[in-house]
């Protein structure tokens, strides 16, 4: 009797692909039901009949995988459900999508269910595709929400040193200590080893993006100053707490105009 290895079907967003030998691909997916999974696509480089060129980063797919003899499951089928083709036509949008997917790929553990992270990434990618908001503002929204889901959301409400609430602090520009992940009042900021400075208006807008309904948060309109300060903060904060600077971030910074 032939033993049929178990298989599963799930919705997935392709995070990363690596060439493996002359014909195969090693793929990293973020799935709604199973978290991050890796799979091997036999003949994935040139299999038009089974995969038809859809095994590309950011694509939203339905995939069918089967347990293999080795550690990795085998990708048997893939169907495109979210093509997101406009992202690939714009180099800046591609750079943002690459940064977000790399952040998730580096943080999410294999096999750990992360439905909220999946939904956030899909929302951000569809936002890029449909021009829901400027890519810069969408990236702030994504990073604030991701940091909260990852468990290291920046504390922008009160001073990490003395506990003074942000709205009661003196001055309009406040220090944010990257290692502590929190704001500091002028009296406590003297000992900060690595700080960036934010206007109170920027802090209020960042707090707005972190709470409530995503569509409601997406309606927020950032000032040019808040965009620069918000990106400067989050693109320093996330890599520090991830323990690595995503390679895609360097490219993103070189090609965008903020």
Secondary structure, 3 states (H helix, E strand, C coil): CCCCCCEEEEEEEEEEEEEECCCEEEEEEEECCCEEEEEEECCCCCCCCCCCCCCCCCCEEEEEEECCCCCCEEEEEEEEEECCHHHHCCHHHHHHHHHHHHHHHHHCCECCCCHHHHHHHHHHHHHHHHCCCCHHHHHHHHHHHHHHHHCCCCECCECCCCCCEHHHCCCCEEEEECCCCEEECCCCHHHCCCEEEEEHHHHHHHHHHHCCCHHHHHCCCCCHHHHHHHHHHHHHHHHHHHCCCCHHHHHHHHHCCC
